[in-house]
């Protein structure tokens, strides 16, 4: 089972594995940005932390983060 979640305009595909852990991947980014959570309640905060880390990495490299709704890769 997979589903989409959205935060700050960014979308992620989330899948649940056999043990119930939720694994998400942010879509429409050149870089692979993953997060995981044990429950739906924790999922949003892990998604937010993954985006925060992505923004920090872009800043350190001196590149602009891809905007939500940009082209897919």
Predicted model as a PDB file, atoms N, CA, C, CB and O in Angstrom, pLDDT in the B-factor column:
MODEL        1                                                                  
ATOM      1  N   UNK A   1       0.841  -1.175   0.000  1.00 79.00           N  
ATOM      2  CA  UNK A   1       0.000   0.000   0.000  1.00 79.00           C  
ATOM      3  C   UNK A   1       0.889   1.243   0.000  1.00 79.00           C  
ATOM      4  CB  UNK A   1      -0.958  -0.004   1.218  1.00 79.00           C  
ATOM      5  O   UNK A   1       1.831   1.335   0.788  1.00 79.00           O  
ATOM      6  N   UNK A   2       0.598   2.173  -0.861  1.00 91.00           N  
ATOM      7  CA  UNK A   2       1.312   3.449  -0.862  1.00 91.00           C  
ATOM      8  C   UNK A   2       0.306   4.586  -0.972  1.00 91.00           C  
ATOM      9  CB  UNK A   2       2.344   3.513  -2.024  1.00 91.00           C  
ATOM     10  O   UNK A   2      -0.812   4.414  -1.457  1.00 91.00           O  
ATOM     11  N   UNK A   3       0.740   5.752  -0.507  1.00 95.00           N  
ATOM     12  CA  UNK A   3      -0.112   6.938  -0.571  1.00 95.00           C  
ATOM     13  C   UNK A   3       0.788   8.168  -0.603  1.00 95.00           C  
ATOM     14  CB  UNK A   3      -1.106   6.995   0.642  1.00 95.00           C  
ATOM     15  O   UNK A   3       1.980   8.083  -0.305  1.00 95.00           O  
ATOM     16  N   UNK A   4       0.214   9.303  -0.966  1.00 96.00           N  
ATOM     17  CA  UNK A   4       0.950  10.562  -1.029  1.00 96.00           C  
ATOM     18  C   UNK A   4       0.629  11.419   0.185  1.00 96.00           C  
ATOM     19  CB  UNK A   4       0.622  11.323  -2.324  1.00 96.00           C  
ATOM     20  O   UNK A   4      -0.502  11.433   0.670  1.00 96.00           O  
ATOM     21  N   UNK A   5       1.641  12.134   0.667  1.00 96.00           N  
ATOM     22  CA  UNK A   5       1.450  13.138   1.698  1.00 96.00           C  
ATOM     23  C   UNK A   5       2.077  14.431   1.190  1.00 96.00           C  
ATOM     24  CB  UNK A   5       2.078  12.690   3.069  1.00 96.00           C  
ATOM     25  O   UNK A   5       2.969  14.405   0.342  1.00 96.00           O  
ATOM     26  N   UNK A   6       1.609  15.550   1.707  1.00 95.00           N  
ATOM     27  CA  UNK A   6       2.111  16.846   1.264  1.00 95.00           C  
ATOM     28  C   UNK A   6       2.420  17.715   2.470  1.00 95.00           C  
ATOM     29  CB  UNK A   6       1.094  17.544   0.340  1.00 95.00           C  
ATOM     30  O   UNK A   6       1.693  17.710   3.463  1.00 95.00           O  
ATOM     31  N   UNK A   7       3.522  18.467   2.363  1.00 94.00           N  
ATOM     32  CA  UNK A   7       3.932  19.383   3.420  1.00 94.00           C  
ATOM     33  C   UNK A   7       4.655  20.542   2.759  1.00 94.00           C  
ATOM     34  CB  UNK A   7       4.840  18.673   4.487  1.00 94.00           C  
ATOM     35  O   UNK A   7       5.603  20.338   2.001  1.00 94.00           O  
ATOM     36  N   UNK A   8       4.211  21.757   3.044  1.00 91.00           N  
ATOM     37  CA  UNK A   8       4.828  22.964   2.482  1.00 91.00           C  
ATOM     38  C   UNK A   8       4.892  22.914   0.962  1.00 91.00           C  
ATOM     39  CB  UNK A   8       6.230  23.151   3.047  1.00 91.00           C  
ATOM     40  O   UNK A   8       5.803  23.484   0.360  1.00 91.00           O  
ATOM     41  N   UNK A   9       3.938  22.239   0.339  1.00 93.00           N  
ATOM     42  CA  UNK A   9       3.894  22.138  -1.113  1.00 93.00           C  
ATOM     43  C   UNK A   9       4.710  20.990  -1.680  1.00 93.00           C  
ATOM     44  CB  UNK A   9       4.364  23.406  -1.709  1.00 93.00           C  
ATOM     45  O   UNK A   9       4.583  20.676  -2.863  1.00 93.00           O  
ATOM     46  N   UNK A  10       5.548  20.355  -0.862  1.00 94.00           N  
ATOM     47  CA  UNK A  10       6.334  19.203  -1.305  1.00 94.00           C  
ATOM     48  C   UNK A  10       5.513  17.942  -1.087  1.00 94.00           C  
ATOM     49  CB  UNK A  10       7.695  19.118  -0.546  1.00 94.00           C  
ATOM     50  O   UNK A  10       4.801  17.814  -0.091  1.00 94.00           O  
ATOM     51  N   UNK A  11       5.621  17.007  -2.036  1.00 96.00           N  
ATOM     52  CA  UNK A  11       4.886  15.746  -1.945  1.00 96.00           C  
ATOM     53  C   UNK A  11       5.848  14.590  -1.727  1.00 96.00           C  
ATOM     54  CB  UNK A  11       4.047  15.511  -3.215  1.00 96.00           C  
ATOM     55  O   UNK A  11       6.986  14.602  -2.198  1.00 96.00           O  
ATOM     56  N   UNK A  12       5.367  13.599  -1.006  1.00 97.00           N  
ATOM     57  CA  UNK A  12       6.161  12.395  -0.779  1.00 97.00           C  
ATOM     58  C   UNK A  12       5.269  11.178  -0.950  1.00 97.00           C  
ATOM     59  CB  UNK A  12       6.815  12.407   0.631  1.00 97.00           C  
ATOM     60  O   UNK A  12       4.087  11.195  -0.606  1.00 97.00           O  
ATOM     61  N   UNK A  13       5.856  10.133  -1.486  1.00 97.00           N  
ATOM     62  CA  UNK A  13       5.167   8.842  -1.579  1.00 97.00           C  
ATOM     63  C   UNK A  13       5.577   8.040  -0.351  1.00 97.00           C  
ATOM     64  CB  UNK A  13       5.520   8.072  -2.926  1.00 97.00           C  
ATOM     65  O   UNK A  13       6.761   7.918  -0.037  1.00 97.00           O  
ATOM     66  N   UNK A  14       4.572   7.493   0.338  1.00 98.00           N  
ATOM     67  CA  UNK A  14       4.810   6.724   1.557  1.00 98.00           C  
ATOM     68  C   UNK A  14       4.316   5.305   1.343  1.00 98.00           C  
ATOM     69  CB  UNK A  14       4.108   7.375   2.782  1.00 98.00           C  
ATOM     70  O   UNK A  14       3.232   5.077   0.805  1.00 98.00           O  
ATOM     71  N   UNK A  15       5.130   4.362   1.774  1.00 97.00           N  
ATOM     72  CA  UNK A  15       4.752   2.954   1.714  1.00 97.00           C  
ATOM     73  C   UNK A  15       4.935   2.340   3.094  1.00 97.00           C  
ATOM     74  CB  UNK A  15       5.592   2.189   0.649  1.00 97.00           C  
ATOM     75  O   UNK A  15       5.799   2.762   3.862  1.00 97.00           O  
ATOM     76  N   UNK A  16       4.120   1.345   3.400  1.00 95.00           N  
ATOM     77  CA  UNK A  16       4.217   0.633   4.675  1.00 95.00           C  
ATOM     78  C   UNK A  16       4.840  -0.732   4.401  1.00 95.00           C  
ATOM     79  CB  UNK A  16       2.809   0.489   5.366  1.00 95.00           C  
ATOM     80  O   UNK A  16       4.376  -1.469   3.531  1.00 95.00           O  
ATOM     81  N   UNK A  17       5.898  -1.066   5.152  1.00 94.00           N  
ATOM     82  CA  UNK A  17       6.504  -2.376   4.936  1.00 94.00           C  
ATOM     83  C   UNK A  17       5.810  -3.430   5.807  1.00 94.00           C  
ATOM     84  CB  UNK A  17       8.022  -2.330   5.244  1.00 94.00           C  
ATOM     85  O   UNK A  17       4.859  -3.120   6.525  1.00 94.00           O  
ATOM     86  N   UNK A  18       6.284  -4.654   5.740  1.00 93.00           N  
ATOM     87  CA  UNK A  18       5.615  -5.775   6.417  1.00 93.00           C  
ATOM     88  C   UNK A  18       5.518  -5.610   7.925  1.00 93.00           C  
ATOM     89  CB  UNK A  18       6.338  -7.051   6.113  1.00 93.00           C  
ATOM     90  O   UNK A  18       4.553  -6.064   8.540  1.00 93.00           O  
ATOM     91  N   UNK A  19       6.521  -4.959   8.530  1.00 94.00           N  
ATOM     92  CA  UNK A  19       6.466  -4.788   9.982  1.00 94.00           C  
ATOM     93  C   UNK A  19       5.696  -3.536  10.404  1.00 94.00           C  
ATOM     94  CB  UNK A  19       7.869  -4.730  10.543  1.00 94.00           C  
ATOM     95  O   UNK A  19       5.607  -3.226  11.592  1.00 94.00           O  
ATOM     96  N   UNK A  20       5.140  -2.818   9.421  1.00 93.00           N  
ATOM     97  CA  UNK A  20       4.309  -1.650   9.716  1.00 93.00           C  
ATOM     98  C   UNK A  20       5.034  -0.320   9.650  1.00 93.00           C  
ATOM     99  CB  UNK A  20       3.717  -1.798  11.057  1.00 93.00           C  
ATOM    100  O   UNK A  20       4.402   0.730   9.766  1.00 93.00           O  
ATOM    101  N   UNK A  21       6.362  -0.340   9.464  1.00 96.00           N  
ATOM    102  CA  UNK A  21       7.113   0.910   9.376  1.00 96.00           C  
ATOM    103  C   UNK A  21       6.745   1.646   8.095  1.00 96.00           C  
ATOM    104  CB  UNK A  21       8.634   0.641   9.428  1.00 96.00           C  
ATOM    105  O   UNK A  21       6.627   1.041   7.030  1.00 96.00           O  
ATOM    106  N   UNK A  22       6.569   2.944   8.210  1.00 97.00           N  
ATOM    107  CA  UNK A  22       6.245   3.805   7.079  1.00 97.00           C  
ATOM    108  C   UNK A  22       7.534   4.382   6.512  1.00 97.00           C  
ATOM    109  CB  UNK A  22       5.268   4.938   7.497  1.00 97.00           C  
ATOM    110  O   UNK A  22       8.342   4.942   7.252  1.00 97.00           O  
ATOM    111  N   UNK A  23       7.731   4.249   5.201  1.00 97.00           N  
ATOM    112  CA  UNK A  23       8.910   4.754   4.511  1.00 97.00           C  
ATOM    113  C   UNK A  23       8.447   5.768   3.470  1.00 97.00           C  
ATOM    114  CB  UNK A  23       9.729   3.592   3.849  1.00 97.00           C  
ATOM    115  O   UNK A  23       7.600   5.460   2.632  1.00 97.00           O  
ATOM    116  N   UNK A  24       9.007   6.982   3.525  1.00 97.00           N  
ATOM    117  CA  UNK A  24       8.625   8.019   2.580  1.00 97.00           C  
ATOM    118  C   UNK A  24       9.799   8.498   1.750  1.00 97.00           C  
ATOM    119  CB  UNK A  24       8.012   9.179   3.307  1.00 97.00           C  
ATOM    120  O   UNK A  24      10.950   8.459   2.185  1.00 97.00           O  
ATOM    121  N   UNK A  25       9.484   8.952   0.542  1.00 97.00           N  
ATOM    122  CA  UNK A  25      10.475   9.551  -0.357  1.00 97.00           C  
ATOM    123  C   UNK A  25       9.872  10.803  -0.949  1.00 97.00           C  
ATOM    124  CB  UNK A  25      10.914   8.556  -1.482  1.00 97.00           C  
ATOM    125  O   UNK A  25       8.783  10.769  -1.523  1.00 97.00           O  
ATOM    126  N   UNK A  26      10.586  11.920  -0.807  1.00 96.00           N  
ATOM    127  CA  UNK A  26      10.109  13.189  -1.346  1.00 96.00           C  
ATOM    128  C   UNK A  26      10.225  13.124  -2.864  1.00 96.00           C  
ATOM    129  CB  UNK A  26      10.918  14.403  -0.765  1.00 96.00           C  
ATOM    130  O   UNK A  26      11.261  12.736  -3.403  1.00 96.00           O  
ATOM    131  N   UNK A  27       9.157  13.505  -3.541  1.00 94.00           N  
ATOM    132  CA  UNK A  27       9.095  13.466  -4.999  1.00 94.00           C  
ATOM    133  C   UNK A  27       9.597  14.771  -5.596  1.00 94.00           C  
ATOM    134  CB  UNK A  27       7.667  13.186  -5.468  1.00 94.00           C  
ATOM    135  O   UNK A  27       9.699  15.786  -4.906  1.00 94.00           O  
ATOM    136  N   UNK A  28       9.906  14.734  -6.876  1.00 87.00           N  
ATOM    137  CA  UNK A  28      10.236  15.912  -7.679  1.00 87.00           C  
ATOM    138  C   UNK A  28      11.541  16.592  -7.287  1.00 87.00           C  
ATOM    139  CB  UNK A  28       9.129  16.899  -7.582  1.00 87.00           C  
ATOM    140  O   UNK A  28      11.740  17.769  -7.589  1.00 87.00           O  
ATOM    141  N   UNK A  29      12.437  15.860  -6.614  1.00 89.00           N  
ATOM    142  CA  UNK A  29      13.750  16.397  -6.283  1.00 89.00           C  
ATOM    143  C   UNK A  29      14.807  15.580  -7.004  1.00 89.00           C  
ATOM    144  CB  UNK A  29      13.992  16.389  -4.749  1.00 89.00           C  
ATOM    145  O   UNK A  29      14.645  14.374  -7.190  1.00 89.00           O  
ATOM    146  N   UNK A  30      15.889  16.232  -7.411  1.00 84.00           N  
ATOM    147  CA  UNK A  30      16.998  15.506  -8.024  1.00 84.00           C  
ATOM    148  C   UNK A  30      17.652  14.587  -6.996  1.00 84.00           C  
ATOM    149  CB  UNK A  30      18.038  16.489  -8.611  1.00 84.00           C  
ATOM    150  O   UNK A  30      18.070  13.476  -7.321  1.00 84.00           O  
ATOM    151  N   UNK A  31      17.735  15.056  -5.768  1.00 89.00           N  
ATOM    152  CA  UNK A  31      18.347  14.286  -4.693  1.00 89.00           C  
ATOM    153  C   UNK A  31      17.326  13.335  -4.085  1.00 89.00           C  
ATOM    154  CB  UNK A  31      18.922  15.220  -3.614  1.00 89.00           C  
ATOM    155  O   UNK A  31      16.123  13.594  -4.100  1.00 89.00           O  
ATOM    156  N   UNK A  32      17.829  12.239  -3.556  1.00 94.00           N  
ATOM    157  CA  UNK A  32      16.950  11.306  -2.863  1.00 94.00           C  
ATOM    158  C   UNK A  32      16.804  11.772  -1.423  1.00 94.00           C  
ATOM    159  CB  UNK A  32      17.501   9.844  -2.930  1.00 94.00           C  
ATOM    160  O   UNK A  32      17.786  11.871  -0.688  1.00 94.00           O  
ATOM    161  N   UNK A  33      15.572  12.055  -1.030  1.00 96.00           N  
ATOM    162  CA  UNK A  33      15.284  12.499   0.331  1.00 96.00           C  
ATOM    163  C   UNK A  33      14.283  11.510   0.914  1.00 96.00           C  
ATOM    164  CB  UNK A  33      14.728  13.982   0.365  1.00 96.00           C  
ATOM    165  O   UNK A  33      13.128  11.447   0.494  1.00 96.00           O  
ATOM    166  N   UNK A  34      14.755  10.738   1.896  1.00 97.00           N  
ATOM    167  CA  UNK A  34      13.945   9.690   2.508  1.00 97.00           C  
ATOM    168  C   UNK A  34      13.664  10.010   3.967  1.00 97.00           C  
ATOM    169  CB  UNK A  34      14.641   8.334   2.388  1.00 97.00           C  
ATOM    170  O   UNK A  34      14.390  10.779   4.598  1.00 97.00           O  
ATOM    171  N   UNK A  35      12.613   9.415   4.491  1.00 98.00           N  
ATOM    172  CA  UNK A  35      12.309   9.483   5.914  1.00 98.00           C  
ATOM    173  C   UNK A  35      11.499   8.261   6.271  1.00 98.00           C  
ATOM    174  CB  UNK A  35      11.546  10.789   6.279  1.00 98.00           C  
ATOM    175  O   UNK A  35      10.913   7.623   5.397  1.00 98.00           O  
ATOM    176  N   UNK A  36      11.459   7.923   7.560  1.00 97.00           N  
ATOM    177  CA  UNK A  36      10.641   6.796   7.985  1.00 97.00           C  
ATOM    178  C   UNK A  36      10.081   7.087   9.361  1.00 97.00           C  
ATOM    179  CB  UNK A  36      11.454   5.481   7.989  1.00 97.00           C  
ATOM    180  O   UNK A  36      10.616   7.904  10.111  1.00 97.00           O  
ATOM    181  N   UNK A  37       8.990   6.400   9.682  1.00 97.00           N  
ATOM    182  CA  UNK A  37       8.315   6.595  10.962  1.00 97.00           C  
ATOM    183  C   UNK A  37       7.553   5.331  11.327  1.00 97.00           C  
ATOM    184  CB  UNK A  37       7.358   7.813  10.909  1.00 97.00           C  
ATOM    185  O   UNK A  37       7.168   4.543  10.463  1.00 97.00           O  
ATOM    186  N   UNK A  38       7.349   5.158  12.607  1.00 96.00           N  
ATOM    187  CA  UNK A  38       6.615   3.985  13.075  1.00 96.00           C  
ATOM    188  C   UNK A  38       5.107   4.201  13.013  1.00 96.00           C  
ATOM    189  CB  UNK A  38       7.031   3.640  14.498  1.00 96.00           C  
ATOM    190  O   UNK A  38       4.343   3.244  12.894  1.00 96.00           O  
ATOM    191  N   UNK A  39       4.678   5.468  13.096  1.00 95.00           N  
ATOM    192  CA  UNK A  39       3.242   5.759  13.122  1.00 95.00           C  
ATOM    193  C   UNK A  39       2.922   6.959  12.238  1.00 95.00           C  
ATOM    194  CB  UNK A  39       2.769   6.020  14.565  1.00 95.00           C  
ATOM    195  O   UNK A  39       3.805   7.743  11.892  1.00 95.00           O  
ATOM    196  N   UNK A  40       1.674   7.088  11.886  1.00 92.00           N  
ATOM    197  CA  UNK A  40       1.220   8.250  11.112  1.00 92.00           C  
ATOM    198  C   UNK A  40       1.430   9.538  11.907  1.00 92.00           C  
ATOM    199  CB  UNK A  40      -0.270   8.098  10.725  1.00 92.00           C  
ATOM    200  O   UNK A  40       1.715  10.591  11.336  1.00 92.00           O  
ATOM    201  N   UNK A  41       1.287   9.446  13.206  1.00 91.00           N  
ATOM    202  CA  UNK A  41       1.446  10.627  14.055  1.00 91.00           C  
ATOM    203  C   UNK A  41       2.864  11.211  13.938  1.00 91.00           C  
ATOM    204  CB  UNK A  41       1.139  10.269  15.523  1.00 91.00           C  
ATOM    205  O   UNK A  41       3.037  12.430  13.937  1.00 91.00           O  
ATOM    206  N   UNK A  42       3.863  10.343  13.840  1.00 96.00           N  
ATOM    207  CA  UNK A  42       5.257  10.769  13.757  1.00 96.00           C  
ATOM    208  C   UNK A  42       5.664  11.121  12.323  1.00 96.00           C  
ATOM    209  CB  UNK A  42       6.169   9.676  14.301  1.00 96.00           C  
ATOM    210  O   UNK A  42       6.628  11.856  12.110  1.00 96.00           O  
ATOM    211  N   UNK A  43       4.939  10.602  11.362  1.00 96.00           N  
ATOM    212  CA  UNK A  43       5.291  10.755   9.958  1.00 96.00           C  
ATOM    213  C   UNK A  43       5.485  12.214   9.543  1.00 96.00           C  
ATOM    214  CB  UNK A  43       4.228  10.127   9.102  1.00 96.00           C  
ATOM    215  O   UNK A  43       6.473  12.536   8.884  1.00 96.00           O  
ATOM    216  N   UNK A  44       4.574  13.085   9.912  1.00 94.00           N  
ATOM    217  CA  UNK A  44       4.670  14.488   9.492  1.00 94.00           C  
ATOM    218  C   UNK A  44       5.922  15.155  10.049  1.00 94.00           C  
ATOM    219  CB  UNK A  44       3.428  15.261   9.939  1.00 94.00           C  
ATOM    220  O   UNK A  44       6.577  15.915   9.336  1.00 94.00           O  
ATOM    221  N   UNK A  45       6.269  14.890  11.298  1.00 96.00           N  
ATOM    222  CA  UNK A  45       7.466  15.523  11.858  1.00 96.00           C  
ATOM    223  C   UNK A  45       8.732  14.990  11.190  1.00 96.00           C  
ATOM    224  CB  UNK A  45       7.533  15.293  13.377  1.00 96.00           C  
ATOM    225  O   UNK A  45       9.693  15.737  11.007  1.00 96.00           O  
ATOM    226  N   UNK A  46       8.745  13.710  10.824  1.00 97.00           N  
ATOM    227  CA  UNK A  46       9.903  13.144  10.124  1.00 97.00           C  
ATOM    228  C   UNK A  46      10.013  13.720   8.712  1.00 97.00           C  
ATOM    229  CB  UNK A  46       9.802  11.603  10.064  1.00 97.00           C  
ATOM    230  O   UNK A  46      11.114  13.973   8.224  1.00 97.00           O  
ATOM    231  N   UNK A  47       8.885  13.924   8.069  1.00 97.00           N  
ATOM    232  CA  UNK A  47       8.853  14.550   6.742  1.00 97.00           C  
ATOM    233  C   UNK A  47       9.410  15.972   6.853  1.00 97.00           C  
ATOM    234  CB  UNK A  47       7.394  14.566   6.158  1.00 97.00           C  
ATOM    235  O   UNK A  47      10.246  16.378   6.046  1.00 97.00           O  
ATOM    236  N   UNK A  48       8.948  16.721   7.848  1.00 97.00           N  
ATOM    237  CA  UNK A  48       9.421  18.093   8.049  1.00 97.00           C  
ATOM    238  C   UNK A  48      10.922  18.117   8.314  1.00 97.00           C  
ATOM    239  CB  UNK A  48       8.669  18.756   9.215  1.00 97.00           C  
ATOM    240  O   UNK A  48      11.623  18.982   7.788  1.00 97.00           O  
ATOM    241  N   UNK A  49      11.427  17.187   9.115  1.00 97.00           N  
ATOM    242  CA  UNK A  49      12.861  17.124   9.412  1.00 97.00           C  
ATOM    243  C   UNK A  49      13.659  16.776   8.150  1.00 97.00           C  
ATOM    244  CB  UNK A  49      13.138  16.084  10.525  1.00 97.00           C  
ATOM    245  O   UNK A  49      14.743  17.318   7.934  1.00 97.00           O  
ATOM    246  N   UNK A  50      13.130  15.877   7.321  1.00 97.00           N  
ATOM    247  CA  UNK A  50      13.811  15.528   6.065  1.00 97.00           C  
ATOM    248  C   UNK A  50      13.911  16.747   5.155  1.00 97.00           C  
ATOM    249  CB  UNK A  50      13.068  14.382   5.339  1.00 97.00           C  
ATOM    250  O   UNK A  50      14.947  16.968   4.529  1.00 97.00           O  
ATOM    251  N   UNK A  51      12.842  17.542   5.076  1.00 96.00           N  
ATOM    252  CA  UNK A  51      12.887  18.759   4.260  1.00 96.00           C  
ATOM    253  C   UNK A  51      13.872  19.771   4.842  1.00 96.00           C  
ATOM    254  CB  UNK A  51      11.486  19.387   4.153  1.00 96.00           C  
ATOM    255  O   UNK A  51      14.619  20.410   4.102  1.00 96.00           O  
ATOM    256  N   UNK A  52      13.872  19.914   6.155  1.00 97.00           N  
ATOM    257  CA  UNK A  52      14.800  20.834   6.815  1.00 97.00           C  
ATOM    258  C   UNK A  52      16.252  20.447   6.492  1.00 97.00           C  
ATOM    259  CB  UNK A  52      14.566  20.832   8.353  1.00 97.00           C  
ATOM    260  O   UNK A  52      17.073  21.311   6.183  1.00 97.00           O  
ATOM    261  N   UNK A  53      16.557  19.172   6.565  1.00 96.00           N  
ATOM    262  CA  UNK A  53      17.897  18.689   6.241  1.00 96.00           C  
ATOM    263  C   UNK A  53      18.230  18.965   4.783  1.00 96.00           C  
ATOM    264  CB  UNK A  53      18.015  17.188   6.536  1.00 96.00           C  
ATOM    265  O   UNK A  53      19.348  19.373   4.470  1.00 96.00           O  
ATOM    266  N   UNK A  54      17.270  18.747   3.889  1.00 96.00           N  
ATOM    267  CA  UNK A  54      17.467  19.028   2.464  1.00 96.00           C  
ATOM    268  C   UNK A  54      17.787  20.515   2.258  1.00 96.00           C  
ATOM    269  CB  UNK A  54      16.204  18.626   1.648  1.00 96.00           C  
ATOM    270  O   UNK A  54      18.720  20.848   1.526  1.00 96.00           O  
ATOM    271  N   UNK A  55      17.020  21.411   2.898  1.00 96.00           N  
ATOM    272  CA  UNK A  55      17.257  22.851   2.762  1.00 96.00           C  
ATOM    273  C   UNK A  55      18.643  23.221   3.293  1.00 96.00           C  
ATOM    274  CB  UNK A  55      16.167  23.651   3.510  1.00 96.00           C  
ATOM    275  O   UNK A  55      19.343  24.026   2.678  1.00 96.00           O  
ATOM    276  N   UNK A  56      19.041  22.650   4.415  1.00 97.00           N  
ATOM    277  CA  UNK A  56      20.363  22.921   4.992  1.00 97.00           C  
ATOM    278  C   UNK A  56      21.474  22.456   4.052  1.00 97.00           C  
ATOM    279  CB  UNK A  56      20.506  22.228   6.362  1.00 97.00           C  
ATOM    280  O   UNK A  56      22.466  23.161   3.864  1.00 97.00           O  
ATOM    281  N   UNK A  57      21.309  21.278   3.464  1.00 95.00           N  
ATOM    282  CA  UNK A  57      22.315  20.760   2.529  1.00 95.00           C  
ATOM    283  C   UNK A  57      22.431  21.651   1.295  1.00 95.00           C  
ATOM    284  CB  UNK A  57      21.965  19.324   2.107  1.00 95.00           C  
ATOM    285  O   UNK A  57      23.534  21.903   0.810  1.00 95.00           O  
ATOM    286  N   UNK A  58      21.297  22.127   0.789  1.00 95.00           N  
ATOM    287  CA  UNK A  58      21.325  23.040  -0.365  1.00 95.00           C  
ATOM    288  C   UNK A  58      22.073  24.317  -0.004  1.00 95.00           C  
ATOM    289  CB  UNK A  58      19.886  23.376  -0.838  1.00 95.00           C  
ATOM    290  O   UNK A  58      22.893  24.800  -0.785  1.00 95.00           O  
ATOM    291  N   UNK A  59      21.794  24.860   1.165  1.00 96.00           N  
ATOM    292  CA  UNK A  59      22.442  26.089   1.609  1.00 96.00           C  
ATOM    293  C   UNK A  59      23.950  25.897   1.719  1.00 96.00           C  
ATOM    294  CB  UNK A  59      21.866  26.543   2.955  1.00 96.00           C  
ATOM    295  O   UNK A  59      24.721  26.755   1.289  1.00 96.00           O  
ATOM    296  N   UNK A  60      24.371  24.771   2.294  1.00 97.00           N  
ATOM    297  CA  UNK A  60      25.801  24.496   2.448  1.00 97.00           C  
ATOM    298  C   UNK A  60      26.503  24.388   1.101  1.00 97.00           C  
ATOM    299  CB  UNK A  60      26.007  23.212   3.242  1.00 97.00           C  
ATOM    300  O   UNK A  60      27.663  24.781   0.970  1.00 97.00           O  
ATOM    301  N   UNK A  61      25.808  23.859   0.101  1.00 95.00           N  
ATOM    302  CA  UNK A  61      26.392  23.697  -1.236  1.00 95.00           C  
ATOM    303  C   UNK A  61      26.230  24.950  -2.100  1.00 95.00           C  
ATOM    304  CB  UNK A  61      25.755  22.507  -1.939  1.00 95.00           C  
ATOM    305  O   UNK A  61      26.810  25.042  -3.182  1.00 95.00           O  
ATOM    306  N   UNK A  62      25.434  25.919  -1.616  1.00 96.00           N  
ATOM    307  CA  UNK A  62      25.231  27.149  -2.372  1.00 96.00           C  
ATOM    308  C   UNK A  62      24.295  26.990  -3.553  1.00 96.00           C  
ATOM    309  CB  UNK A  62      26.539  27.661  -2.852  1.00 96.00           C  
ATOM    310  O   UNK A  62      24.445  27.684  -4.559  1.00 96.00           O  
ATOM    311  N   UNK A  63      23.325  26.080  -3.445  1.00 93.00           N  
ATOM    312  CA  UNK A  63      22.346  25.881  -4.519  1.00 93.00           C  
ATOM    313  C   UNK A  63      20.944  26.160  -3.980  1.00 93.00           C  
ATOM    314  CB  UNK A  63      22.436  24.433  -5.098  1.00 93.00           C  
ATOM    315  O   UNK A  63      20.674  26.008  -2.789  1.00 93.00           O  
ATOM    316  N   UNK A  64      20.074  26.566  -4.879  1.00 92.00           N  
ATOM    317  CA  UNK A  64      18.686  26.825  -4.515  1.00 92.00           C  
ATOM    318  C   UNK A  64      17.928  25.500  -4.418  1.00 92.00           C  
ATOM    319  CB  UNK A  64      18.012  27.771  -5.546  1.00 92.00           C  
ATOM    320  O   UNK A  64      18.058  24.652  -5.300  1.00 92.00           O  
ATOM    321  N   UNK A  65      17.139  25.312  -3.358  1.00 91.00           N  
ATOM    322  CA  UNK A  65      16.305  24.101  -3.296  1.00 91.00           C  
ATOM    323  C   UNK A  65      15.262  24.127  -4.406  1.00 91.00           C  
ATOM    324  CB  UNK A  65      15.612  23.975  -1.910  1.00 91.00           C  
ATOM    325  O   UNK A  65      14.768  25.188  -4.788  1.00 91.00           O  
ATOM    326  N   UNK A  66      14.937  22.943  -4.917  1.00 88.00           N  
ATOM    327  CA  UNK A  66      13.899  22.847  -5.944  1.00 88.00           C  
ATOM    328  C   UNK A  66      12.574  23.245  -5.307  1.00 88.00           C  
ATOM    329  CB  UNK A  66      13.823  21.399  -6.556  1.00 88.00           C  
ATOM    330  O   UNK A  66      12.257  22.829  -4.193  1.00 88.00           O  
ATOM    331  N   UNK A  67      11.824  24.037  -6.013  1.00 82.00           N  
ATOM    332  CA  UNK A  67      10.523  24.499  -5.530  1.00 82.00           C  
ATOM    333  C   UNK A  67       9.471  23.399  -5.670  1.00 82.00           C  
ATOM    334  CB  UNK A  67      10.081  25.759  -6.297  1.00 82.00           C  
ATOM    335  O   UNK A  67       9.565  22.562  -6.567  1.00 82.00           O  
ATOM    336  N   UNK A  68       8.474  23.399  -4.790  1.00 76.00           N  
ATOM    337  CA  UNK A  68       7.399  22.409  -4.927  1.00 76.00           C  
ATOM    338  C   UNK A  68       6.719  22.514  -6.283  1.00 76.00           C  
ATOM    339  CB  UNK A  68       6.365  22.586  -3.813  1.00 76.00           C  
ATOM    340  O   UNK A  68       6.541  23.607  -6.820  1.00 76.00           O  
ATOM    341  N   UNK A  69       6.342  21.366  -6.827  1.00 67.00           N  
ATOM    342  CA  UNK A  69       5.640  21.341  -8.102  1.00 67.00           C  
ATOM    343  C   UNK A  69       6.557  21.499  -9.300  1.00 67.00           C  
ATOM    344  CB  UNK A  69       4.609  22.412  -8.128  1.00 67.00           C  
ATOM    345  O   UNK A  69       6.085  21.675 -10.423  1.00 67.00           O  
ATOM    346  N   UNK A  70       7.878  21.438  -9.072  1.00 56.00           N  
ATOM    347  CA  UNK A  70       8.828  21.549 -10.168  1.00 56.00           C  
ATOM    348  C   UNK A  70       8.833  20.277 -11.006  1.00 56.00           C  
ATOM    349  CB  UNK A  70      10.232  21.839  -9.632  1.00 56.00           C  
ATOM    350  O   UNK A  70       8.095  19.334 -10.724  1.00 56.00           O  
ATOM    351  N   UNK A  71       9.663  20.258 -12.029  1.00 55.00           N  
ATOM    352  CA  UNK A  71       9.698  19.072 -12.893  1.00 55.00           C  
ATOM    353  C   UNK A  71      10.178  17.841 -12.139  1.00 55.00           C  
ATOM    354  CB  UNK A  71      10.601  19.322 -14.098  1.00 55.00           C  
ATOM    355  O   UNK A  71      11.005  17.936 -11.232  1.00 55.00           O  
ATOM    356  N   UNK A  72       9.656  16.698 -12.520  1.00 52.00           N  
ATOM    357  CA  UNK A  72      10.044  15.429 -11.903  1.00 52.00           C  
ATOM    358  C   UNK A  72      11.312  14.898 -12.534  1.00 52.00           C  
ATOM    359  CB  UNK A  72       8.922  14.397 -12.029  1.00 52.00           C  
ATOM    360  O   UNK A  72      11.614  15.203 -13.687  1.00 52.00           O  
ATOM    361  N   UNK A  73      12.053  14.105 -11.781  1.00 47.00           N  
ATOM    362  CA  UNK A  73      13.266  13.461 -12.280  1.00 47.00           C  
ATOM    363  C   UNK A  73      13.145  11.983 -12.119  1.00 47.00           C  
ATOM    364  CB  UNK A  73      14.510  13.972 -11.560  1.00 47.00           C  
ATOM    365  O   UNK A  73      14.062  11.246 -12.478  1.00 47.00           O  
TER     366      UNK A  73                                                      
ENDMDL                                                                          
END                                                                             
